[in-house]
Structures are given as C-alpha cells and as structure tokens.
Amino acid sequence: MNKAKPFLIFFLLSTSTIVSAAIIHVPADQPTIQAGIDAAVNGDTVLVADGTYTGMGNKDLDFWGKAITVKSENGPDNCVIDCENNGRGFAFHMDEDENSIVDGFTIINGHTLGSGGGILCLVSSSPTIINNIISGCWAYDGGGGICSLSSSPIIDVLPI
C-alpha cells in the first residue's frame, strides 16, 4: 500500500511597488518654483506655468541633489525667472547629474558676488540645461550667464 507522504508547498508571495513619476504644477500645486522642487522626489517633473517669477522661492533655486526635471509649460518665451539683480537662477552643488534637468526658461537679471549669475554648477554637479535663454546676468567672480567649476553640465542654450 502506498502511503502518500505529506509535503508542504511554500508560496512566495511577492509584492512590487509601482512608482510613477509625479507632475507638480507651479503655481497650481505649489506656490513657488522652489516649493515645487522641495516637494519633488527623484523622477518627478516640476512643471511651471507661463508667467514671470520673482522673489523668494523663485530665484536661487536648488535641486538639493535630486534627479528631477524643472520645466516651463510653454518654453522660454513664456516663462521668465527674474532674479531682480539679487541672486541667481539656479545653483547645482550636490552631485546632480544629467538626470537633473532645467528646461525652457528665460533667466534674467541674475547678479551675484560669487560665480554664475544665471546658473552655477559647482564641483561634481553636472545637470542638463536645455532650451533656456540667459540674459542680463552678471557675476563678480565670473560666469555671468553660466559658471561651471570642475563639473560637466550638458548645456544647450537658445540664442536670443
């Protein structure tokens, strides 16, 4: 007589987390560009509506090392970051790479006593800077438009 031997079947249940990139709208979801950046996580897009952005939270913008895209909704002719001669547009300084993207802004009136009146890329920070117009920016230590210090950003700036 054959006796059936009991056996155990183990099922490995796996769960996978599906993560989708979010689109954070400025000013609809967040009041300023920096607030949008602060709310974003890697892979997200901060989409900035048409207009002219000034004041705190709309200049001296910092990605804080995040791999995000900050993009204007309809290109540089429609979306302006006016630094009001006091600060710069963007500063990259925390090992950002080509996945940290600034796309489609006009950056004007950047003024700093340091470097990079429009955009500053410090050591080991190499973002992608595309489809932008940088005009009327000045820096005491050089790089009025864009300053790259020991970094390798990808830069494609639209002519004025």
Sequence and secondary structure as in RCSB ss.txt:
>XXXX:A:sequence
MNKAKPFLIFFLLSTSTIVSAAIIHVPADQPTIQAGIDAAVNGDTVLVADGTYTGMGNKDLDFWGKAITVKSENG
PDNCVIDCENNGRGFAFHMDEDENSIVDGFTIINGHTLGSGGGILCLVSSSPTIINNIISGCWAYDGGGGICSLS
SSPIIDVLPI
>XXXX:A:secstr
                      EEEETTTSSSHHHHHHH  TT EEEE SEEE STTSSSEE TT   EEEESS 
TTTEEEE TTSB SEEE S   TTSEEES EEE  EESSS SSEEE TT   EEEEEEEES EETTS SSEEESS
   EEEE   
